[in-house]
């Protein structure tokens, strides 16, 4: 737990900060619906961040995603800016079953 709290969460944050460099928090990769993220919350230690799932990524009038609507484990809906979301390296793959006609 200590290694995860000190090193892994720190690494995720650092990786995201490199992606969000620049004065307007530009990102090369947009958050995807269904991703698991620990949203950064003010005055909360990294090890106490709760996990949330992205349920919506609304686009602004200029076509960019600036916030993501996420649902926490307690079913609370929040909309943090994407600069405060640190996607985990876990991805959910949706595979369709192969249908072969014989």
BELUR-V139628 format. One record per backbone hydrogen bond with DSSP energy under -0.5 kcal/mol. NH is the residue of the N-H (numbers start at 1). CO is the residue of the C=O. Records with the same first field share a line. If there is no record, write none. Layout:
NH=CO ; CO
This chain:
5=1
6=2
7=3
8=3
9=4
11=7
12=8
13=9
14=10
15=11
16=12
17=13
18=14
19=15
20=16
21=18
25=22
26=21
30=28
34=54
35=32
36=90
37=35 ; 52
38=86
39=37
40=84
44=41
48=45
49=46
52=37
53=71
54=35
55=69
56=69
60=64
63=60
66=58 ; 64
67=58
68=80
69=56
70=68 ; 78
71=53
72=70 ; 76
73=51
75=72
78=70 ; 76
80=68
82=66
84=81
85=82
87=85
88=36
91=89
93=91
94=92
95=93
100=98
101=99
102=100
